[in-house]
Amino acid sequence: MKIAIIGAGGIGGYFGGRLAAAGQNVHYVVRSRTLAVLRERGLTIESPVTPLHLPSVQATDDPASIGPADIVMFAVKLPDAQEAAKLLPALIGPNTVVIPFQNGVESAQILAQTLPREKIASGIAYIPAALREPGVVIHGGAFAKLRFGALNPAQGPALQAFAQACQTSGIDGDIVADIKRETWEKFVFLVGLSAMTAVTRKPIGVIRIDADMRETLQAVMLETFTVGQAEGAGLPTDFVANRMAFVDTLPETMQASMLHDLQAGKPLELPWLSGAVVRLAHRHSISTPVNRTIVAALKPYIQGNNT
């Protein structure tokens, strides 16, 4: 299967590496600095359960040199999404399906500014992974899975083939029937974790044992849940309570990637997390004062270079 991957960060680097190691025809589209590293040193995944080194990977900064792919995994950070989307048209053929594996609930809308909607599916990545440096992915090892779903029936065969490619590559990757609901399930939790770890600069273990911080975490998720229901997410009524119980099972050192970006002075995904909650709430006349406060508190750091 010919798979093009935009971005070689935690998601693209890890899952692309696993697919390539299993013999799939994987092509990376990356920036020039990363391209030089991949060509010179290959790709390394440091993981307690699935370590891997690929001394040679197919990588380019020119998507036209790849040509149409069967599947395109769109795996860049949200601040880079609009610019990176310009790389996609050269990878599109009659049967190509693009799957954005990004945080947030607006990736399909972003890509639809560049591509026909019938080419865009929806995907979710669950993995504690990040780049240590270009070409080196650090995987926490606790889990790694992909979930994806069609946004129109014609995408079914390509997604079935991709699911099979994942499974034969030892990846927990599969199709879900209600991808919108699953996307919102991740989003509600991620907004809470990202907002609170970034605004406090503390891991979840500190937040969950303090009454004030715990209550604020729950409030962030409740607002997000309410907006999701207005958007047709169809979440169960006890979803936030269940997520709060899940919080108590997490490693006490867990932090959201947005806190890592904040500490590194990188641009934040805030506009597509708490910012999206506020934006989507407005069209439903829903009040979201806690998420609005999170946005205001972190606004000076959205563009990065401030820690």
Secondary structure, DSSP 4 states (H G I P E B T S, - for coil): -EEEEE--SHHHHHHHHHHHHTT-EEEEE--HHHHHHHHHH-EEEE-SS--EEES--EEES-GGGT---SEEEE---GGGHHHHGGGSGGG--TT-EEEEB-SSS-HHHHHTTTS-GGGB-EEEEE--EEEEETTEEEE-SS--EEEEE-SSGGGHHHHHHHHHHHHHTT-EEEE-S-HHHHHHHHHHHHHHHHHHHHHHT--HHHHHHSHHHHHHHHHHHHHHHHHHHHTT----TTHHHHHHHHHTTS-TT---HHHHHHHHTPPPSGGGTHHHHHHHHHHTT---HHHHHHHHHHGGGTTSS--
